[in-house]
Amino acid sequence: MDAQKLLSSMCVSCPTHHEPVHRELTSSSGLVAGLVILPSLVRTSFAIDRPIHSSIVVLAVCGACIIGLDRTRALKDTKSHRHRYGPIPLEDANDRLTSGNGSIHGEEGVGKQSPLSSLRRLRLVFLILVGALCTRVEVLHQVVRGVQCTRGSYYPFLPFLLAVYDFAIVRRHRQGQKPDEEQDATSFQAIFARLSRHRYMLVFSTLLLGLCSSLELSATAPLSSTYVCASTLPAFSLVPVYQLLGLFLDALILILVFHILDLSSDSQQSNVNAHRIIGWALLLPAVIWTAVGAVICFANPDDRRWILYPERIYLWGLFNLTLAICVTVLFALSVASRSRLVSFSFLVIFTLTGLAALTSDWGQHVQVLGFSDKLKFVFVTTVFVAGILYAVVEMSAENRSRSSTRNTSGVPGWFLYSIAGLLIFRVLFGKPYLGQPSSHPIDILIGRAHSQHDLWKKQASSSKSLSDAVAVYRQRYHRNPPPHFDIWYDYATSRSSIVIDDYDNIHNDLLPYWSLSPAEIRQRTWEIIANPWSDAGGVHVRAGSLEISANMPGTHRWMVDGVTHIMENFVEWLPDMDLAFNLNDEARVTVPFEVLEPLKEASSRTALSEKLGVAGFSQERSPGWALIPEQPITDSRFQQRSFQRTFHEFGAVGCPPSSRARKERLWNVKDLCTTCAAPHSLGHFLSNWTLSASVCHQPDLADLHGVNLSPAAYKGSHELMPMFSQSKPAGYNDILYPSAWNYMDKVKYAPSPEFPDPPFSEKENTLFWRGATSEGVSPGSGAWKGMTRQRLVHLTNNVTTPQLILLPQPRTNKPSYTLLTPTNVAALLNSSVHLVDGIARCGGRDCPDQVKEFGGGAPRSDFQHHWHYRYLVDADGAGFSGRFLPFLQSGSVPFKTALFREWYEGRLTAWRHFVPLDLRLHGLWSTLAYFAGVDGGIIEGRVGKWEAKAKEAEDIAENGRKWANTVLRKEDMEIYFFRLLLEWGRLTDDRRDELGFSV
Ligand SMILES: *[C@@H]1O[C@H](CO)[C@@H](O)[C@H](O)[C@H]1NC(C)=O
């Protein structure tokens, strides 16, 4: 297809008679292609984050394109048929009205009109169109802002609305006209013709389309996420109203656009340049909204930065989206100028809903909603009936308007039939995403965890002597062990550590730092400590003793005190050096993938040499570490991002550029992203804890965790800054060390006679959680709605949407995914999940909003009260959860969900030592149902009965307790830290490539 043809096919003011067939085909194919591409583009576009900005650009560009193309076309036409275009288009708009043929705006019927009234009318139509478009932008804005509260989709009923309009306004005025009878028609055609003349036929067929499309959409719609749509807030009821309003506005806009198109195309001598008018109608709202933006900018300096400086990633998204929308609109306009209003909308909606159904995670709902084969049959036939009815109506319309220059169908019929065919095929043969499992997935996962744990244990402690350990070290990490490795080995074995070989976490954390020279590392450490703004505590190791840097904020003193407390156990063996400890809970360092990968590669290349190392660190190391100046420095390579979204600028940059986390913005937080969870899930359940930590395949996490949404303290860097942190999400480059929090027993497992830890069977069969809203700060932006803790409390107490749960079937008691109302869920499963201490870390309207939704918070309960319950939820706070270790040590089962990972990652096996939960929390009920058991008798026989799996739960509790007391003891923290600092000592040594322990 050459550009010339493409251009002319998009051209919109083309005279419609003698339309070349290929041009028609091009524009309808273009429209179809646009409809195929647009939904998926919009679903993942960064442009939707700023709906008004984006609307302005899209409207302006589309308007300008339409006008521009029209100009080009007009210029060309003037050369060939000079007579066709008059200089003043608007004035003669009434020409076609007086001919009164098939007009859409029938209010005034077919009467004679003065030129003036018709011109006035055109102006009126234009103004209403501009107004409707302006309002539509704001409605879009409101819907996007409250997208978690949207309900279904009303779009399938758009053709119905238009048909009603057509019926009520247009056809009523055609009563007088005699439809052209097809005298010589075959009997088949005659039946069609008679059927189609029935007054209600069009209305009826579009209604049928609406019903079966919305059935189809609801059967294939994604599940609801756990993102909070609070029923106590206005958005809960307002957003659906906005959705409806949007539907009516769209109907109005379509009617008006077709009205304008009709003016130009129905009459042979028309001089109304419809497309230029439409172009201006698009441009004007863009101008109006820009003016509104300018006023807001002027009046509200706080918003100025946000309004004027969009992020680069947004601009790129906007560019793509604008291009796609405008090309589609141009094609659509070209198709629209040849088709009728109702059929145009029918085709567009049919295509969109059909595609949505085709591309959804098909089947998860079809089965859940209990669609039996019979219903499937009904479903398929409705699609057919709607299609046939449509064909009937179209045919009749064609008959009727034979005299008019418009033919009726815009989109090729074969395309519609192939969509219908594919749909039917999928209904009949589609493989469901969440199939009904034959056995319970958790049984499989527990079995798998058993062998996984054994494997891990074997490789972590294979060496039986120091020389073994050295050999294994060289084999695993391609280097000599650091100096004093023998002392470390003695330290570890004398404290009966069973983990001798597996220190992959240390290796992975330090690997990138090998790309920096020792001097550079020392310089950067100095930069961090010398500037108190970095929120870091400095610790100096000199001649086997420790000193804490002077310029340390007092509030975090305990943390660094704790660190030195651990280090004192082995400090005599450490070389002179300075260390920077992160005082914030949030992690700090993410180097973009593009930068980091070459560094890692270079670091691996510098690794081993067959040479044996020189034992002992360099002497005289202390001069290498510059003194911390009295006067703090002010330069910093950290950027302040507290209270801001951090996911795309920091959290995801460690992912490959082609990964979903880098490319997709899943702004529609209402939908559960099943494709994001699928790689690490088995049905509803988390199957791979390691993989679930990676954000790269999970773009939806941008809206599902406090640290991504609005962290309390966030100073991040894209450069390798040697920062020691207690925990970090995967993809960060902080160096993990064992937190002093647990070492210093800030929270402790200590049952007492008052709060005993009873035998498992005597614990209450209930899911228990208490906590504060401290995951992030919600400063008025509504960020709390996505935070894990708030979602957890909402899900267990206030949820309004039906919940999908894996439950026993009524008679067979086989597992089966079932939708239950929240009331029924509450009747089946016990939970006690509440916020304590009121609502903290909020600002603006987010404080009262949360109080409305969650109440003031339950009274504080003693930490040791936890052991009264069987199932304890553990969720991240601003960083890692400090309670997890006590939970493990207890006789209860921890249900852990986390983005943050700690030093011991890998030592615990999910489903053996704890029960993992996806951050989306969508499998929470299913998991609880498995362990706690259900008795469906309570809710009229829709659910069967499962005994509580107390044996399995108790096993996990006991295995967790034993293993925690084996590899997560305080001794294990010391051993890890000791080894880490020996490695760090070597890494910062100028002779690091020669150094190494050898036997
Ligand atoms: C879990 O994911 C990790 C990382 O992708 C992978 O190496 C490992 O093989 C997976 N484990 C299982 C049991 O699939």
The ligand as an SDF file (V2000), in Angstrom:
LIG
                    3D

 14 14  0  0  0  0  0  0  0  0999 V2000
   11.4870  -20.6800   40.7360 C   0  0  0  0  0  0  0  0  0  0  0  0
   11.9720  -19.5740   40.0360 O   0  0  0  0  0  0  0  0  0  0  0  0
   13.3860  -19.5190   39.9830 C   0  0  0  0  0  0  0  0  0  0  0  0
   13.7530  -18.1830   39.3970 C   0  0  0  0  0  0  0  0  0  0  0  0
   13.1600  -17.9790   38.1890 O   0  0  0  0  0  0  0  0  0  0  0  0
   13.8890  -20.7040   39.1650 C   0  0  0  0  0  0  0  0  0  0  0  0
   15.2880  -20.6570   39.0680 O   0  0  0  0  0  0  0  0  0  0  0  0
   13.4330  -21.9810   39.8600 C   0  0  0  0  0  0  0  0  0  0  0  0
   13.8010  -23.0870   39.0840 O   0  0  0  0  0  0  0  0  0  0  0  0
   11.9180  -21.9690   40.0740 C   0  0  0  0  0  0  0  0  0  0  0  0
   11.5840  -23.0840   40.9150 N   0  0  0  0  0  0  0  0  0  0  0  0
   10.6490  -23.9510   40.5780 C   0  0  0  0  0  0  0  0  0  0  0  0
   10.3640  -25.0350   41.5440 C   0  0  0  0  0  0  0  0  0  0  0  0
   10.0350  -23.8730   39.5580 O   0  0  0  0  0  0  0  0  0  0  0  0
  1  2  1  0
  1 10  1  0
  2  3  1  0
  3  4  1  0
  3  6  1  0
  4  5  1  0
  6  7  1  0
  6  8  1  0
  8  9  1  0
  8 10  1  0
 10 11  1  0
 11 12  1  0
 12 13  1  0
 12 14  2  0
M  END
$$$$
